[in-house]
Amino acid sequence: MLDKKKVEAALSKVRPMLARDGGDVELAGITDSTVQVRLTGACGHCPMSTMTLRMGVERVIKAEVPEIKELIAV
């Protein structure tokens, strides 16, 4: 089971990047090795949100918490 504190700490590292564009990310849930996140603010409806999720959020949190196998947006 993934440690919620480690995931939240990893997410806190990407929040400044998202905040520069008026967005944020919140942890929606953790099941086994899958993390569910929700992009909010300007990032929630941006046409580039999929790229932001994969190239930004997912890359950073997988580097910080290698136990994560999948990151999905809800």
CYANA upper distance limits for C-alpha pairs under 8 A (distance plus 0.5 A):
  1 MET  CA     31 THR  CA      8.00
  1 MET  CA     32 ASP  CA      5.71
  1 MET  CA     33 SER  CA      7.12
  2 LEU  CA      6 LYS  CA      8.46
  2 LEU  CA      7 VAL  CA      8.20
  2 LEU  CA     30 ILE  CA      7.71
  2 LEU  CA     31 THR  CA      8.44
  2 LEU  CA     32 ASP  CA      7.16
  2 LEU  CA     33 SER  CA      6.77
  2 LEU  CA     67 GLU  CA      7.53
  2 LEU  CA     68 ILE  CA      7.90
  3 ASP  CA      7 VAL  CA      7.00
  4 LYS  CA      8 GLU  CA      6.60
  4 LYS  CA     30 ILE  CA      8.12
  5 LYS  CA      9 ALA  CA      6.57
  6 LYS  CA     10 ALA  CA      6.71
  6 LYS  CA     64 GLU  CA      8.34
  6 LYS  CA     65 VAL  CA      7.30
  7 VAL  CA     11 LEU  CA      6.69
  7 VAL  CA     61 ILE  CA      7.41
  7 VAL  CA     65 VAL  CA      7.25
  8 GLU  CA     12 SER  CA      6.66
  8 GLU  CA     27 LEU  CA      7.77
  9 ALA  CA     13 LYS  CA      7.32
 10 ALA  CA     14 VAL  CA      7.71
 10 ALA  CA     60 VAL  CA      7.48
 10 ALA  CA     61 ILE  CA      5.58
 10 ALA  CA     64 GLU  CA      6.44
 10 ALA  CA     65 VAL  CA      7.89
 11 LEU  CA     15 ARG  CA      6.88
 11 LEU  CA     25 VAL  CA      7.84
 11 LEU  CA     26 GLU  CA      8.41
 11 LEU  CA     57 VAL  CA      7.77
 11 LEU  CA     60 VAL  CA      8.49
 11 LEU  CA     61 ILE  CA      6.96
 12 SER  CA     16 PRO  CA      8.14
 13 LYS  CA     60 VAL  CA      8.25
 14 VAL  CA     18 LEU  CA      7.03
 14 VAL  CA     56 GLY  CA      7.79
 14 VAL  CA     57 VAL  CA      6.72
 14 VAL  CA     60 VAL  CA      7.67
 15 ARG  CA     19 ALA  CA      6.42
 15 ARG  CA     24 ASP  CA      6.32
 15 ARG  CA     25 VAL  CA      7.19
 16 PRO  CA     20 ARG  CA      6.85
 17 MET  CA     21 ASP  CA      7.93
 18 LEU  CA     22 GLY  CA      7.03
 18 LEU  CA     23 GLY  CA      5.42
 18 LEU  CA     24 ASP  CA      5.89
 18 LEU  CA     25 VAL  CA      8.15
 18 LEU  CA     43 CYS  CA      7.75
 19 ALA  CA     23 GLY  CA      5.38
 19 ALA  CA     24 ASP  CA      6.35
 21 ASP  CA     42 ALA  CA      7.30
 21 ASP  CA     43 CYS  CA      7.96
 22 GLY  CA     41 GLY  CA      6.56
 22 GLY  CA     42 ALA  CA      5.67
 22 GLY  CA     43 CYS  CA      7.57
 23 GLY  CA     39 LEU  CA      7.64
 23 GLY  CA     40 THR  CA      6.10
 23 GLY  CA     41 GLY  CA      4.84
 23 GLY  CA     42 ALA  CA      5.21
 23 GLY  CA     43 CYS  CA      5.21
 23 GLY  CA     44 GLY  CA      7.68
 24 ASP  CA     39 LEU  CA      6.36
 24 ASP  CA     40 THR  CA      5.63
 24 ASP  CA     41 GLY  CA      6.63
 24 ASP  CA     42 ALA  CA      8.45
 24 ASP  CA     43 CYS  CA      7.28
 25 VAL  CA     37 VAL  CA      7.13
 25 VAL  CA     38 ARG  CA      6.12
 25 VAL  CA     39 LEU  CA      4.99
 25 VAL  CA     40 THR  CA      6.30
 26 GLU  CA     37 VAL  CA      6.11
 26 GLU  CA     38 ARG  CA      5.81
 26 GLU  CA     39 LEU  CA      7.05
 26 GLU  CA     40 THR  CA      7.94
 27 LEU  CA     35 VAL  CA      8.13
 27 LEU  CA     36 GLN  CA      6.76
 27 LEU  CA     37 VAL  CA      5.11
 27 LEU  CA     38 ARG  CA      6.99
 28 ALA  CA     35 VAL  CA      8.32
 28 ALA  CA     36 GLN  CA      5.70
 28 ALA  CA     37 VAL  CA      5.40
 28 ALA  CA     38 ARG  CA      6.71
 28 ALA  CA     74 VAL  CA      7.93
 29 GLY  CA     35 VAL  CA      6.59
 29 GLY  CA     36 GLN  CA      5.49
 29 GLY  CA     37 VAL  CA      7.43
 30 ILE  CA     34 THR  CA      6.32
 30 ILE  CA     35 VAL  CA      5.20
 30 ILE  CA     36 GLN  CA      6.55
 31 THR  CA     35 VAL  CA      7.12
 33 SER  CA     67 GLU  CA      6.94
 33 SER  CA     68 ILE  CA      5.47
 33 SER  CA     69 LYS  CA      5.86
 33 SER  CA     70 GLU  CA      7.18
 34 THR  CA     68 ILE  CA      6.54
 34 THR  CA     69 LYS  CA      6.43
 34 THR  CA     70 GLU  CA      5.24
 34 THR  CA     71 LEU  CA      6.29
 34 THR  CA     72 ILE  CA      7.97
 35 VAL  CA     68 ILE  CA      7.53
 35 VAL  CA     70 GLU  CA      6.83
 35 VAL  CA     71 LEU  CA      5.37
 35 VAL  CA     72 ILE  CA      6.86
 36 GLN  CA     71 LEU  CA      6.41
 36 GLN  CA     72 ILE  CA      5.47
 36 GLN  CA     73 ALA  CA      6.21
 36 GLN  CA     74 VAL  CA      6.84
 37 VAL  CA     71 LEU  CA      7.84
 37 VAL  CA     72 ILE  CA      6.80
 37 VAL  CA     73 ALA  CA      5.53
 37 VAL  CA     74 VAL  CA      6.60
 38 ARG  CA     44 GLY  CA      8.01
 38 ARG  CA     73 ALA  CA      5.99
 38 ARG  CA     74 VAL  CA      5.97
 39 LEU  CA     43 CYS  CA      6.18
 39 LEU  CA     44 GLY  CA      5.16
 39 LEU  CA     49 SER  CA      8.27
 39 LEU  CA     73 ALA  CA      7.87
 40 THR  CA     44 GLY  CA      4.86
 40 THR  CA     45 HIS  CA      8.40
 41 GLY  CA     45 HIS  CA      8.18
 42 ALA  CA     46 CYS  CA      6.76
 43 CYS  CA     49 SER  CA      6.37
 44 GLY  CA     49 SER  CA      7.28
 45 HIS  CA     49 SER  CA      7.57
 48 MET  CA     52 THR  CA      6.73
 49 SER  CA     53 LEU  CA      6.48
 50 THR  CA     54 ARG  CA      6.74
 51 MET  CA     55 MET  CA      6.12
 51 MET  CA     56 GLY  CA      7.94
 52 THR  CA     56 GLY  CA      5.56
 52 THR  CA     57 VAL  CA      7.04
 53 LEU  CA     57 VAL  CA      5.44
 53 LEU  CA     58 GLU  CA      6.40
 53 LEU  CA     73 ALA  CA      8.29
 54 ARG  CA     58 GLU  CA      5.50
 54 ARG  CA     59 ARG  CA      7.01
 55 MET  CA     59 ARG  CA      6.18
 56 GLY  CA     60 VAL  CA      6.73
 57 VAL  CA     61 ILE  CA      6.70
 58 GLU  CA     62 LYS  CA      6.42
 58 GLU  CA     71 LEU  CA      6.78
 59 ARG  CA     63 ALA  CA      6.75
 60 VAL  CA     64 GLU  CA      6.84
 61 ILE  CA     65 VAL  CA      6.25
 61 ILE  CA     66 PRO  CA      8.29
 62 LYS  CA     66 PRO  CA      5.42
 62 LYS  CA     67 GLU  CA      7.92
 62 LYS  CA     68 ILE  CA      6.42
 62 LYS  CA     69 LYS  CA      8.42
